[in-house]
């Protein structure tokens, strides 16, 4: 039988596998200070010298990495100082430098930023080159990719709805792809839902557009009639489309039919107005 690694060897392996990133105190591009690590919320007491961010708070590479990763894990897509009453937003370029992000961490952060931002903003990946494209007009399904247009020497447009190349004869209306279905058509043609735990409700569509942001959502038929929109995180009643405070105030139950009845099938998709 082979020898088991000693406890000391295990500890050494752990230290090597999780190598602490440290600032070079001779780096003239850093403002090294003798101050507490303002982002060390886990009290890890990292050994690195402290350096200040653009907001003036001192950090270490490890604490900054952990704090920024936490913001991404919680659904954020930008980086804000964690100190109370500060709230300064740091550019990603500053985070890369001050957190000493490795190429793997940069890729990880970049992907999470895009995934989180795509939920809140009109951002999608171009089907032609996978570059990120932002839509400026929320009502226009025809979107031009500047990267593909430059590479191909001709205008390259795609459908925001189905992500297929735009094949329609005009720049508006139908994109020309057979598998592209208008969200309004989905709202009008979807079958009715039968709730398992909500009583007395009939004729309720199985798909709704969130009354806050317009994101199409469905109900899993179980539990109460309220759902949380995946995109804007607002809770609303799937039956009457009102906020729970309004619906429950009138009906006093999340499991009974709404006094205002079933909201009709939606003919207009709400547009989320970010303030």
N, C-alpha and C positions, 0 to 999 in steps of 0.2 A: 504493500500500500504506500502511496506517496505521502510525503510530509504535508501536513496542513500549514497554510500560511499563518504566521504569528499575527497577533493583534497589532503589533507595531507596523508590520508590513501592510496590513489592511489599511491602517490610518495613512500610511505614506501613499498608498495607491489612491485613496480618496483625495488627498491633497493635490496629487498630480493631475487627476481627472478633472477636478474643479479648480483650475488655476486662477488665482485672483488677479484681475487686471489692475495695474497701478500706473499712476501718472509718473512721468519723468520729471523730477523737480528742477532739472536743467532746461526743460522745454520753455523757451522764451515766449511761445504763443499762448501759454497758460498763465492765468493769474492765480498763482499758488498762495494760499492763505493759511493762517493758523486759526482755524475755526471748526465748529462742530459740523458733521455731515448732516445737512438739512434734509436729505432724502433717505436717511437710514432709519426707516420706520420699523424695521425688524430688529433694531439694536444689534446689528452684526458687528459693529465696530471694526470696519475694514481698515487695513494697514496702510492703504495708499494715502499719499498727501492729498489735501483738499484743494480744490480749485473752484472758482466762482463761475456760475452760468451768467448769461446776459442779464438776468433779473437781479443778480447780486448774491444769490444764495449759493453756499458752498456744497459741493458734491464730491463723490468718488465715482470712478467708472462702474463699480459693481452696484452701488446703491442707485445710480442713475439708470442703469440697465434694468434693474429690478422694478423701479418705479414706472418706467416707460412701458415695460412689458405688462405690468399690472393694468395700466390704462388701456392697452390693446385688448387684453383678455376680458376686460369689462365692456368692450364694444366701442371704445373710442377710436378715432382715426387721426387725432393730433396729440401733441404732447404739451401738457400744462404743468407749471410748477405746483408741487404738492403742498407748499406752505400756505397756511391760512392767511387770507387777505392779500395774497400775491396774485395768483391766477395768470401770470405772464405765459404766453404761448411760445414754446421754443420751436424754431425751424428744425426740420428733420436733419438738415446738414449739421446743425449745432449738436444735436443729439448723437449723431454718428461720431463726431469728433470727440465730444466730451465723455461719451460712454465707452470709447475705444471699441466700437462694435466690430466684430469679426465679419468677414464676408458672409458667413452662414447666418449671423445675427441680422445683418443688413437685409438679406433676402427674406428672412423670417418676418422682420418688422415690416418690410415693404409689402409683402403679401397680406399680412393682417391689416395694414392700413387700408389697402385697396378693398379687401373683403368687407371691412366695417364701413368704409365710406360709401361703397356701392349700395348699401342698405338705405342710407339716408339721402344720398345725392344721386343725381342722374349721371352715373358713371358706369360704363360697361366696357368689355374687351372687344375690340374690333375682330370680326371673324376672319379677316384677311391677314392680319399681322399680329394680333393679340395685344397691340398697344392700347392704352386706356384712352377712352374718348368720353368727353363730357357733352351732354346734350343741353343746349342753352334754351331751346323752346320745348316746354313740356308737352305740347300738343303736336309736335312734328315727329312723325315716325321715320322720316327720311333723314339720315345723318351721314355726313361726309367724313371719312377718315383722311386726315391730311398726310399721314405717313404713307398709306397705300397710294394715295393720289400722286404723291411725289415719286414714289418708287416705280409706279406703273406708267407714269406719263399721261394719265387720264383720270378723270374724276371717278373715285371709288366711293360708292354710297352703300349703306346697308340698312336693313329694317331694324329699328330699335325694339320692335316687339318680338320678332322671331329670330333675329340675328342672322338672317339670310341676306345674300347680296341683293340689292335693290334691282328688281327686274321689271318694275312697272313702267308704263309708257310715260308717266308724268312724275314730277318730284313730290307729289302729294297723293293721298288716297291709298289705293291698294299697291302693295309692294310687288305683287305678281307671283309670290310663292304660295303654292297650294296648301301647305301645312300651317300657314299663318292665320290665326284666328283672332278676331277683334275682341278685346276684353268685354266690350258692351254686348257682343254676341254671346259670350260665355254667361254673362249675367242674365241675359234674356232666355237662353235655351237650357241652362242647367236644370236638373230635376229638383223636385222639392225634397226637403230633408225630413226624416222622421226621428224625433228625439227619443232617447231611451228614458231620460229622467225628468224632462220638462213636459208637463201635462197640459193638455188642452190647446196645443199649437198645431195648426195645419196650414198648408199652403205657403210655408216658408222656404225660399230658395236655398239651395245647398251651398251657393257661393255668394259672397257679399264683397263689395268694395268698402274698405275701411272709411268711415265717414270723416276721418281726420286727414289721412294721406292718400287714399285711393287705392292702396295695395289690396289685391284680390286675396281673400282668405276663405277658408272653409271651417266647418265645425265638425268635431269628431263624434258628435251625436250623444256623448256621455256627459254626465255631471250637469252643471247649470248652463244657462243660456248665454252667459257672458264669455267673451274671448278676449285675448290680448293680441293686438296686431303685431306681427313679427317685425315690421319695419319701424313704426313710430312708437311702439310699446304702449299705446293707449288702449285701455279696456273699454269695450262697448257691448251693448246687448245685441246679439246676433239676430234677434227677432224684430225689435222695433228700431234698431240702429241708434238708440239714445245712449248717453252715458249711464253707468250703473246708478249714480246718485239720482238721476232724473227718473229712471225706470223703477228702481226699488222704492223711491219715495211715493210713487203712485201705486205700485202693486204690492209692496211689502214682501215680495218673494222672488227669488232668482229661479224658481222651478215651476212657476205658473205662467199662464199666458199674460201678455202685456195688456193693460187696460186700453191702451191706444191701438191695440191690434197689431197685426203683422205689417211691417213696412213693405210697400209694394216693390216689385223688382226695379232696381235702379236703372235709370236711363242716362245718367250723367255720372262720370267718375270724378270724385272730388280731387282737387289739386292741393297738395300739401304746401302751405305757405310758411317757410322757415323765416323766423324773425332774427 
